[in-house]
C-alpha cells in the first residue's frame, strides 16, 4: 500500500515538474533554435548573440508565468503535507 502511494507521489511530482518547467523551457528552446539558424545562415559565431536573447525570454516568461508556477508548486506541497498524517498509522 505505501509503496503504491510513494510511486503515485513520485509520478505526480514529475508531472508537476513538467508543468512548471514547460512555460519557460519551450519559448527558450524556440528562441535558441531560431537564433541557431540565424547564426548558421550568417556565419556569426558570437556567444552573447545567443545567450542574451535567451536570458531575456527567460526573464519575460518568469514574469508572466512565475505566479502560476508558484501556485502550482505551493498547492502540490500543501497537498503533500496534508497527506502526512494518513501515512503515520
C-alpha positions in Angstrom: 0.0 0.0 0.0 2.7 2.5 1.0 4.9 1.6 -2.0 2.0 2.4 -4.3 1.4 5.7 -2.6 5.0 6.8 -3.0 5.1 5.8 -6.6 2.0 7.9 -7.1 3.6 10.8 -5.4 6.7 10.5 -7.5 4.6 10.4 -10.7 2.6 13.4 -9.6 5.9 15.2 -8.7 7.3 14.6 -12.1 4.1 15.8 -13.8 4.1 19.0 -11.6 7.8 19.5 -12.6 7.0 19.2 -16.3 4.1 21.7 -15.9 6.3 24.1 -14.0 9.2 23.9 -16.4 7.4 23.9 -19.7 6.3 27.6 -19.8 9.9 28.6 -19.5 11.7 25.9 -21.4 9.6 25.8 -24.6 9.9 29.5 -25.5 13.7 29.5 -24.7 14.0 26.4 -26.9 12.2 28.0 -29.8 14.4 31.2 -29.5 17.5 29.1 -29.3 16.7 27.2 -32.4 15.8 30.4 -34.3 19.0 32.1 -33.2 21.0 29.0 -34.1 19.5 29.0 -37.6 20.3 32.8 -38.0 23.9 32.2 -36.8 24.3 29.3 -39.1 23.0 31.3 -42.1 25.1 34.4 -41.4 28.2 32.6 -40.0 28.2 34.7 -36.9 29.6 32.7 -34.0 29.2 35.2 -31.2 28.2 33.5 -28.0 26.5 36.6 -26.5 24.2 36.8 -29.5 22.6 33.5 -28.5 22.8 34.0 -24.7 21.3 37.4 -24.2 18.0 36.8 -26.1 17.5 33.5 -24.3 18.1 35.3 -21.0 15.6 38.0 -21.9 13.0 35.4 -22.9 13.6 33.5 -19.7 13.0 36.7 -17.6 9.9 37.6 -19.6 8.5 34.0 -19.1 9.2 34.1 -15.4 7.5 37.5 -15.1 4.4 36.2 -17.0 4.2 32.6 -15.7 6.1 32.9 -12.3 2.9 33.4 -10.2 1.1 30.4 -11.7 4.1 28.2 -11.3 4.5 29.2 -7.7 0.8 28.5 -7.1 1.2 25.1 -8.7 4.2 24.2 -6.6 2.6 25.6 -3.4 -0.6 23.6 -4.0 1.4 20.4 -4.6 3.4 20.9 -1.4 0.3 21.7 0.7 -1.4 18.6 -0.6 1.7 16.5 0.2 1.9 17.9 3.8 -1.8 17.3 4.3 -1.4 13.6 3.4 1.4 13.0 6.0 -1.0 12.2 8.9 -2.7 9.5 6.8 0.7 7.8 6.4 1.5 7.7 10.1 -0.6 4.8 11.4 
